[in-house]
Amino acid sequence: MAESMKGLKRSHRCTEVTKAEIGSTVTLMGWVQKSRNKGGIVFVDLRDRSGIMQIIFENGDIDEQGFEKAGRLRSEFVIAVKGRVEARSGAVNPNLPTGEIEVRAIELRILSEAETPPFPIEENSKTRDEVRLKYRYLDLRRPDLQKNMMLRSQVSTLVRQFLAKEGFLEIETPTLIKSTPEGARDYLVPSRVHPGSFYALPQSPQIFKQLLMCSGYDRYFQIARCYRDEDLRADRQPEFTQIDMELSFVDVEDVLDVNERMLAFLFKEVLGVEVQLPIERMTWIDAMNRFGSDKPDLRFGMELTDVSEVVKDCEFAVFKGALENGGSVRGINAKGQGAMPRKKIDKLVEFAKGYGAKGLAYIAIGEDGTVKSSFAKFMKEEEMQALIQAMKGENGDLLLLAADKTKLVWDVLGALRLELAKQMDLLDKNEYRFVWITEFPLLEWSEEDERFTAMHHPFTMPMEEDLQYIDTEPGRVRAKAYDIVLNGNEIGGGSVRIFQDDVQEKMFEALGFTKEEAQKQFGFLLDAFKYGVPPHAGLAYGLDRLVMLMAKVDSIRDVIAFPKVKDASCLMSEAPDIVDEKQLEELGIAIVAQKEETTEE
C-alpha cells in the first residue's frame, strides 16, 4: 500500500550527501535500484537523478514494521528514507561519488510500488531501441540518458545567460504561420474558423526574426521549436530545436565573433574544453576540393588530391571519359592500408556505388614497393609513377581514385574518406575540431525543377563583388553565408540578409519568381522593408545536434526526451493517430480512401 510523505521533507538528493554530513540525519527519496536481503540486515541502492546512495536497514535501528517493509522492497519501488549518515562499514566503492558513506535508516515509507520493468534500468542498455522507446518514461530513468538531459538543460541555460549579457532579447515568434513552399515540406494545421484554409508549422523563425530587425530590436534570440515533414536519419527529427539569433547593423565578422565566444564559453563551462579562438575558416570551394564535403571532419587528414592534370594523357577510358565530359579525377591516400584484402577493397567499391559512383580505381603499394592496381594495364610505367607521386604514395599505402562529374567525385570521396576513418579508428570523440565554412555558392542548379534554387534561402546576401554575374553566370555568385562545423557535423548556419530592394528583386528573378509570386509568398516581409530596414544577419544552431556531440552519443534521439522514430511516429504515445469523425466534420475535412486500380486479366 502506498504511503504519504506527510511530515517528511526531502533534505538532499542522493549524491548531495557527502562525508561532511557524517553523523547528521538526512531524508532521501527516490527509486530502488536494487535490494539485497541478508537476513538481519537489508542493503538497498537508492537512485535519483543525481546518482546512488547505499541505505542500510537493520533491526533495532528501525522499528520492526519498518524492517519488515524493507524486506519486501523491489527494484523501482519509490521510497522515502530518513536515516543517519555514516562512513561505510563494508568495502568502499570508488566508482560511486557516495562510495565512502552510507545511510543507516531509522524510518521508511513506501510511496509507490512497482511492477517488474520490461528491461533493467541501467547505463548502456543493450535493450532494443523499439522497446526502450515504447517505454520511454522508464528509459529516461537510466543514468546515462538523465546525464544527457541535464547536459541539454545546462546548455540552454548557459546560452540564455551568455546572449542576455551580450544584449540579446529573447522573443517568441508564432508557431501557426503561413505556408511557404520554398524549402522542405511543411506540416499543415487545418483552421476550424477559416474552413479550407491551413496554417503551417514553422521550419524556422526566419521571416519573423527579420521582421523583428525591421522593428528595431537589433539583437534577438530564441530557443525555438521547428518542424519539417521530411525523411528522417540518425540526426533528423520531424520536430527539433534551434538556438536562433538575428543581429542588426552587423556584417559577417560581427556574427562570427559573438558566436565564437559563445561556443568557447559553452565548451569551457560544460565540458572544461578550451576552444582555440579565432576558429579556423575555410571557403566552401576549398572545403570541397580538400575534403569532398562542406562539413569537413578535421580530426584526421586523408585529403583529396586532384590528379586530372597528371592523368589527362593516359589511355584509361574511365579517366579519359570523365575529363572529356568536363569532370575530374581525384583520389585519397589511405596511409598504411596497402595490404587491405581484395574482398575489403570490393566492399569499398560497393560503398562508393551507393553514392553514385560507377566504380573506384585503386593502387595498392606493398611494403616492398610492388604495385597492384585495377587499371595498371592502361598506364605506362612513368604515368603510374607520376600518379603515385602526385598522391604522395609510399610503401604500404592504398590509393583510391574516382572519376566523374566533379560534384559526384566530391560526394563519393568525401563519404569514402569518412568510411575509411571509421574503419581505421581515426575518430576521437574527445577531440573537438571546429571550422567556419564561408563563401557558399548563392544558388545551386536543381535538375528536378530545372532552375536555380537558393542554397540557403531567398534572403541571403550575395557577395558585393559577385553581383555583376547574377544575370549572366548565376552559378558563379558567392553568398555571404557561413556554417559552423564540428567534427564533420554542421551544427549551425546563417548569412547576412539582403536589405536593398533592387538586390532582392534580382535574387527573386534568378530563382525564377515573378514579382507577383514573390509578393504572394513573402509579401508581408517585402512590405515591411519599404519602411526602413537595417542591414542585418543571423545564425541558427541545431541544439539537438550540438548537444549530441557534447554528450558524445551517436544519435540525437539520445538527447531528446521523447523522440520520434524513422517514420515520424511516437512508439510510446502512438502519435499520429486517427481522430474522431466529429473533429474532422468541424474542420470540414473528409478522409478519402485511395482505391487501388484493378485491371482485368
C-alpha positions in Angstrom: 0.0 0.0 0.0 1.3 3.4 -0.9 2.0 5.7 2.0 2.0 9.5 2.1 5.0 11.8 2.5 3.2 13.7 5.3 5.7 15.0 7.9 8.7 14.1 5.7 10.6 16.6 3.5 13.4 15.6 1.3 16.6 17.2 2.6 19.1 16.2 -0.1 19.4 14.4 -3.4 21.4 11.1 -3.1 24.8 12.4 -4.2 24.4 15.8 -2.5 25.2 14.0 0.8 29.0 14.0 1.4 31.4 12.9 4.1 30.9 16.3 5.7 27.4 15.1 6.7 28.6 12.0 8.7 26.7 11.9 12.0 23.8 14.0 10.7 20.3 12.9 9.9 19.1 13.2 6.2 15.8 12.4 4.4 16.2 10.9 0.8 13.6 10.0 -1.7 13.9 8.0 -4.9 13.7 4.7 -6.7 15.1 1.3 -5.5 17.9 0.4 -7.9 18.4 -3.0 -6.2 17.8 -4.6 -2.8 19.8 -7.3 -1.1 18.2 -9.1 2.0 20.9 -10.7 4.2 18.6 -11.9 6.9 19.1 -9.5 9.8 20.2 -6.7 7.5 18.9 -5.3 4.2 21.1 -3.3 1.8 19.3 -1.0 -0.7 20.8 1.1 -3.5 18.6 4.2 -3.7 18.6 6.1 -7.0 17.5 9.6 -8.0 18.6 11.8 -10.9 21.9 12.7 -9.1 23.1 9.1 -8.6 23.1 6.4 -6.0 23.3 6.1 -2.2 23.6 2.9 -0.2 20.9 2.5 2.5 21.2 0.0 5.4 18.1 -1.3 7.2 19.0 -3.2 10.4 16.6 -4.4 13.0 16.9 -2.3 16.1 17.8 0.9 14.2 14.4 0.9 12.6 11.2 -0.5 14.1 10.0 -4.0 13.3 7.3 -2.8 10.9 9.9 -0.7 9.0 12.3 -3.6 8.8 9.6 -5.9 7.5 8.7 -3.3 4.8 12.4 -3.1 3.9 12.5 -6.8 3.3 9.9 -6.6 0.6 11.4 -3.7 -1.4 11.9 -4.5 -5.1 13.5 -2.7 -8.0 11.8 0.6 -9.0 9.7 0.9 -5.8 9.6 4.6 -4.9 10.5 5.2 -1.2 11.3 7.9 1.3 14.1 7.1 3.9 15.2 9.0 7.0 18.5 8.0 8.5 21.9 8.8 9.8 24.9 9.3 7.6 27.9 7.0 8.4 31.2 6.0 7.0 30.8 2.8 5.0 31.2 -0.3 7.3 32.0 -2.6 4.3 34.3 -2.0 1.3 34.5 1.5 -0.1 33.1 1.7 -3.7 35.5 4.1 -5.7 33.1 4.1 -8.7 30.4 5.9 -6.8 30.5 9.6 -5.7 28.9 8.3 -2.4 31.2 5.3 -2.3 32.7 6.2 1.1 29.4 6.7 3.0 26.0 5.1 3.6 22.8 6.0 5.3 21.5 3.9 8.3 17.7 4.0 8.1 15.5 5.0 11.0 12.3 5.4 9.1 11.0 4.0 5.8 7.9 4.8 3.7 6.9 3.1 0.5 5.5 5.9 -1.6 4.7 3.7 -4.6 5.1 0.0 -5.5 6.3 -1.0 -9.0 5.8 -3.9 -11.4 9.0 -5.5 -12.8 10.0 -3.2 -15.6 10.3 -4.7 -19.2 14.1 -4.0 -19.1 16.7 -3.3 -16.5 17.1 0.4 -15.6 20.9 0.6 -16.1 23.6 2.5 -18.1 24.5 1.4 -21.6 21.3 -0.6 -22.0 21.5 -3.5 -24.5 17.7 -3.4 -24.9 16.3 -3.0 -28.4 15.6 0.7 -29.3 11.9 -0.1 -30.2 11.3 -1.5 -26.6 13.2 1.4 -25.0 11.2 4.0 -27.0 7.8 2.3 -26.3 8.6 2.6 -22.5 10.5 5.9 -22.9 9.4 7.1 -19.4 11.4 4.1 -18.0 14.2 4.6 -20.4 14.6 8.2 -19.2 15.3 6.9 -15.7 18.6 5.4 -17.0 21.6 7.4 -15.6 23.2 7.9 -19.0 20.1 9.4 -20.5 19.4 11.5 -17.4 23.0 12.8 -17.7 22.3 13.8 -21.4 19.0 15.6 -20.4 20.8 17.5 -17.7 23.6 18.5 -20.1 21.0 19.7 -22.6 19.3 21.8 -19.9 22.7 23.2 -18.8 23.5 24.2 -22.4 20.1 26.0 -22.9 20.6 27.9 -19.6 24.1 29.0 -20.4 23.1 30.1 -23.9 20.4 32.3 -22.4 22.9 33.6 -19.9 25.6 34.4 -22.5 23.3 36.0 -25.0 21.4 38.1 -22.4 24.8 39.5 -21.3 25.6 40.3 -25.0 22.4 42.5 -25.2 20.2 39.9 -27.0 16.4 39.9 -26.2 14.6 36.6 -26.0 11.4 37.0 -28.1 9.0 34.2 -29.1 7.7 34.0 -32.7 4.4 32.3 -33.7 4.2 28.6 -34.5 1.0 28.8 -36.5 2.1 30.6 -39.7 1.5 30.9 -43.4 2.9 28.1 -45.6 5.9 29.0 -47.9 6.5 26.0 -50.2 10.2 27.0 -50.8 12.4 24.5 -48.9 11.4 21.3 -47.1 7.8 20.1 -46.8 5.6 21.9 -44.2 3.4 20.3 -41.6 -0.1 21.7 -42.1 -2.7 22.6 -39.5 -6.3 23.0 -40.6 -8.2 26.0 -39.4 -11.7 25.5 -38.0 -12.6 29.2 -38.2 -11.5 29.5 -41.8 -12.7 26.4 -43.5 -10.4 25.1 -46.3 -7.5 27.2 -45.0 -4.4 25.9 -43.3 -1.6 27.1 -41.1 1.9 25.7 -41.4 4.2 24.9 -38.5 7.5 26.9 -38.9 10.6 25.2 -40.4 12.4 28.1 -38.8 11.5 31.6 -37.4 13.3 33.2 -40.5 10.8 35.7 -41.7 9.7 36.8 -38.2 13.2 37.3 -36.9 13.9 39.5 -39.9 10.7 41.5 -39.2 12.0 41.9 -35.6 15.1 43.6 -37.1 12.7 45.9 -39.0 11.0 46.7 -35.7 14.3 47.9 -34.1 15.0 45.0 -31.7 18.6 44.8 -33.1 19.6 41.7 -31.2 17.1 38.8 -30.9 17.4 35.2 -29.9 15.0 32.3 -29.2 15.3 28.6 -28.3 12.7 27.8 -31.0 10.8 24.6 -31.9 10.8 24.0 -35.6 9.1 21.4 -37.8 10.0 19.7 -41.1 8.0 17.0 -42.8 10.9 15.1 -44.3 12.5 11.7 -44.3 14.4 11.0 -41.1 18.0 10.0 -40.4 20.0 9.5 -37.2 20.4 13.2 -36.8 17.0 14.3 -38.1 13.6 14.6 -36.4 10.3 16.0 -37.6 10.3 18.5 -34.7 13.6 19.9 -33.5 15.0 22.8 -31.5 17.1 25.7 -32.8 19.2 28.3 -31.0 18.1 31.1 -33.3 19.5 34.6 -33.4 19.5 37.8 -35.6 21.5 41.0 -35.3 21.2 44.4 -36.9 24.0 46.8 -38.1 26.5 43.9 -38.5 28.5 42.1 -41.1 29.9 38.6 -41.3 32.8 39.4 -38.8 30.4 40.5 -36.0 28.2 37.4 -36.2 31.2 35.1 -36.3 32.8 36.9 -33.3 29.9 36.7 -30.9 29.3 33.0 -31.9 32.9 32.0 -31.4 32.9 33.5 -27.9 29.6 31.8 -27.1 30.9 28.4 -28.2 34.1 28.9 -26.3 32.0 29.8 -23.2 29.7 26.7 -23.6 32.5 24.2 -24.1 34.6 25.6 -21.2 31.6 25.7 -18.7 30.0 22.4 -19.7 33.0 20.1 -20.7 36.0 22.0 -19.4 37.3 22.1 -23.0 39.3 25.1 -24.3 38.2 26.2 -27.8 41.1 27.9 -29.6 39.9 31.3 -30.9 39.7 32.5 -33.6 38.1 29.4 -35.1 39.7 28.2 -38.3 38.0 29.4 -41.5 37.7 27.7 -44.9 35.9 28.8 -48.1 33.3 26.4 -49.5 35.3 25.7 -52.6 38.4 24.9 -50.5 36.5 22.5 -48.3 35.0 20.7 -51.3 38.4 20.4 -53.1 40.2 19.3 -49.9 37.6 17.1 -48.2 34.8 16.5 -50.7 32.4 17.9 -48.2 31.1 21.3 -47.0 31.1 19.9 -43.5 34.6 18.5 -43.2 35.8 16.5 -40.3 39.3 17.9 -39.5 40.2 15.3 -36.8 42.2 13.4 -39.4 44.0 14.1 -42.8 43.4 11.9 -45.9 42.7 15.0 -48.0 41.5 14.7 -51.7 44.1 15.2 -54.4 43.1 16.4 -57.9 45.1 14.4 -60.4 43.2 15.4 -63.5 46.3 17.1 -65.0 48.5 14.1 -64.2 46.3 11.6 -66.0 45.0 13.7 -68.8 47.0 12.0 -71.5 46.7 8.4 -70.3 44.8 5.7 -72.1 42.5 4.6 -69.3 39.0 5.1 -70.7 37.3 5.8 -67.3 39.7 8.8 -66.6 39.6 9.9 -70.2 35.8 9.9 -70.4 35.4 11.8 -67.2 37.8 14.5 -68.3 36.2 14.8 -71.8 32.8 15.4 -70.1 34.2 18.3 -68.1 34.6 16.2 -64.9 37.7 15.5 -62.9 39.8 12.6 -61.5 40.6 12.8 -57.8 41.8 10.4 -55.1 42.6 9.8 -51.5 45.6 8.1 -49.9 44.7 5.7 -47.1 48.0 5.6 -45.3 49.3 2.1 -44.3 46.3 0.3 -45.9 48.2 -1.2 -48.9 47.8 -4.7 -47.6 44.0 -4.4 -47.4 42.5 -7.7 -48.7 40.8 -7.6 -52.1 37.4 -8.5 -50.5 37.6 -5.4 -48.4 38.5 -3.2 -51.3 35.5 -4.6 -53.2 33.3 -3.6 -50.3 34.7 0.0 -50.6 33.8 -0.1 -54.3 30.2 -1.1 -53.4 30.1 1.6 -50.8 31.2 4.2 -53.4 28.5 3.0 -55.8 25.9 3.8 -53.1 26.9 7.4 -53.5 26.5 7.3 -57.3 30.0 6.2 -58.4 30.3 3.8 -61.3 33.3 2.2 -59.6 36.6 3.0 -57.9 40.1 2.7 -59.3 42.8 1.6 -56.8 46.5 1.3 -56.4 47.9 -0.8 -53.6 51.6 -0.3 -52.8 53.2 -3.2 -51.0 55.7 -2.7 -48.1 58.4 -3.8 -50.6 57.2 -1.2 -53.2 55.4 -3.6 -55.5 52.3 -2.1 -57.2 49.0 -3.8 -57.6 46.4 -1.8 -59.5 42.9 -2.3 -61.1 44.0 -0.3 -64.1 47.8 -0.8 -64.4 47.5 -2.3 -67.9 46.1 1.0 -69.3 49.0 3.1 -67.9 52.6 3.5 -68.9 55.1 2.8 -66.1 56.1 6.5 -65.9 52.4 7.6 -65.9 51.7 5.2 -62.9 54.8 6.6 -61.1 53.7 10.2 -61.7 50.2 9.4 -60.3 51.6 7.7 -57.2 54.0 10.7 -56.7 51.1 13.2 -57.1 49.2 11.4 -54.4 52.3 11.2 -52.1 52.0 7.4 -52.2 54.6 5.5 -50.2 55.2 1.8 -49.5 52.3 0.3 -47.6 49.7 2.9 -48.9 46.4 2.3 -50.6 45.3 4.9 -53.2 41.7 5.1 -54.2 40.5 7.2 -57.2 37.1 8.3 -58.6 36.5 9.9 -62.0 33.2 11.5 -63.0 31.4 14.9 -62.8 33.2 16.9 -60.1 30.2 17.2 -57.8 29.8 13.4 -57.8 33.5 12.8 -57.3 33.4 15.1 -54.3 30.4 13.3 -52.8 31.9 9.8 -53.3 35.4 10.6 -52.0 34.0 12.7 -49.1 31.9 9.8 -47.9 34.7 7.3 -48.6 37.1 9.4 -46.6 34.8 9.2 -43.5 34.1 5.5 -44.0 37.9 4.7 -44.1 38.4 6.9 -41.0 35.8 4.8 -39.1 37.5 1.6 -40.3 40.9 2.9 -39.3 39.7 4.1 -36.0 40.8 7.7 -36.6 37.7 9.5 -35.0 38.3 10.6 -31.4 35.1 11.7 -29.7 37.1 13.6 -27.1 38.6 15.9 -29.7 36.6 18.9 -30.9 37.6 20.4 -34.2 35.6 23.5 -35.2 35.7 25.2 -38.6 33.7 28.0 -40.2 32.8 27.3 -43.9 32.3 30.6 -45.8 31.6 31.9 -49.3 29.0 29.3 -50.2 27.5 29.4 -53.7 24.4 31.7 -53.6 22.4 29.3 -55.9 22.5 25.7 -56.9 21.0 24.1 -60.0 18.1 21.8 -59.4 17.8 19.0 -62.0 14.3 18.3 -60.7 12.9 21.8 -61.0 15.2 22.8 -64.0 16.0 26.1 -62.3 18.4 27.6 -59.8 17.3 27.3 -56.2 18.7 29.2 -53.2 21.4 27.2 -51.4 20.3 28.7 -48.1 17.2 30.8 -48.6 16.0 33.6 -50.9 17.1 36.4 -48.5 20.8 35.6 -48.5 23.0 38.5 -49.5 25.4 37.8 -52.4 29.0 39.0 -52.1 29.1 42.5 -53.5 31.9 41.8 -55.9 30.0 38.9 -57.4 26.7 40.7 -58.0 27.8 41.5 -61.6 27.4 37.8 -62.6 23.9 37.3 -61.3 22.3 37.7 -64.7 24.9 36.0 -66.9 26.5 33.4 -64.6 24.3 32.8 -61.6 26.2 29.7 -60.5 29.4 31.8 -60.1 27.9 34.1 -57.4 29.1 33.5 -53.9 26.9 34.2 -50.8 27.7 36.0 -47.6 26.7 32.7 -45.9 28.6 30.8 -43.2 28.2 27.4 -41.5 29.8 26.4 -38.2 31.0 22.8 -38.5 32.2 20.5 -35.6 33.8 17.1 -36.2 32.1 16.7 -39.6 28.7 17.9 -38.5 27.1 21.1 -39.5 25.9 22.4 -36.1 24.7 25.9 -37.3 24.4 28.1 -40.3 23.4 31.6 -41.3 24.0 34.5 -43.5 24.0 38.2 -44.0 20.5 39.1 -45.3 19.5 41.2 -48.3 18.1 44.6 -47.2 18.1 46.5 -50.5 15.0 46.3 -52.8 17.0 46.1 -56.0 19.2 43.2 -54.8 16.2 41.3 -53.5 14.4 41.7 -56.8 17.4 40.4 -58.7 17.5 37.4 -56.3 13.9 36.5 -57.0 14.5 36.9 -60.7 17.4 34.4 -60.5 15.2 32.0 -58.6 12.5 32.3 -61.4 9.9 34.1 -59.2 7.7 36.7 -60.8 7.1 39.9 -58.9 3.5 38.6 -58.2 4.7 35.2 -56.9 7.3 36.9 -54.6 4.6 39.3 -53.3 2.2 36.4 -52.7 4.7 34.3 -50.7 6.7 36.9 -48.9 4.5 40.0 -49.2 4.5 41.0 -45.5 8.3 40.9 -45.3 8.8 42.8 -48.6 6.2 45.4 -47.4 8.0 45.8 -44.1 11.2 46.5 -46.0 9.6 49.6 -47.5 9.5 51.3 -44.1 13.2 51.4 -43.3 15.2 48.2 -42.8 18.6 48.0 -41.1 21.4 45.8 -42.5 21.1 42.5 -40.6 22.4 39.0 -40.3 21.8 35.9 -38.3 22.6 32.3 -37.5 20.8 29.3 -36.1 22.2 26.2 -34.4 20.6 22.7 -34.2 20.5 22.4 -30.4 19.9 18.7 -30.6 22.9 18.1 -32.8 25.2 20.3 -30.7 24.2 18.5 -27.5 24.6 15.1 -29.2 28.3 16.0 -30.0 28.9 17.4 -26.5 27.3 14.3 -24.9 29.5 12.1 -27.3 26.5 10.0 -28.4 25.7 8.8 -32.0 22.1 9.9 -32.4 20.0 13.0 -31.5 17.4 10.6 -30.1 19.7 10.1 -27.1 19.4 13.9 -26.2 15.7 14.4 -26.9 13.3 13.5 -24.1 10.5 12.0 -26.3 11.9 11.4 -29.8 10.1 10.1 -32.9 11.3 7.1 -34.9 12.1 6.7 -38.6 8.5 7.1 -39.9 8.0 10.2 -37.7 5.7 8.3 -35.2 6.0 8.1 -31.4 6.1 4.4 -30.2 5.1 5.5 -26.7 2.0 7.7 -27.3 1.2 6.1 -30.7 1.0 9.5 -32.4 0.0 10.2 -35.2 -3.4 8.6 -34.8 -6.8 8.8 -36.4 -9.2 11.4 -34.8 -12.9 11.5 -34.0 -15.2 11.9 -37.0 -16.8 14.9 -35.2 -13.5 16.7 -35.1 -13.0 16.2 -38.8 -16.5 17.5 -39.6 -15.8 20.7 -37.6 -12.7 21.2 -39.7 -14.5 20.4 -43.0 -12.1 17.5 -43.7 -13.0 14.2 -45.2 -10.6 11.3 -45.4 -10.8 9.7 -48.8 -9.6 6.1 -49.1 -7.4 5.7 -52.1 -8.8 2.9 -54.3 -6.2 0.6 -55.8 -6.7 0.3 -59.5 -7.6 -3.2 -60.6 -7.1 -4.4 -64.1 -9.0 -7.2 -65.7 -6.8 -10.1 -66.8 
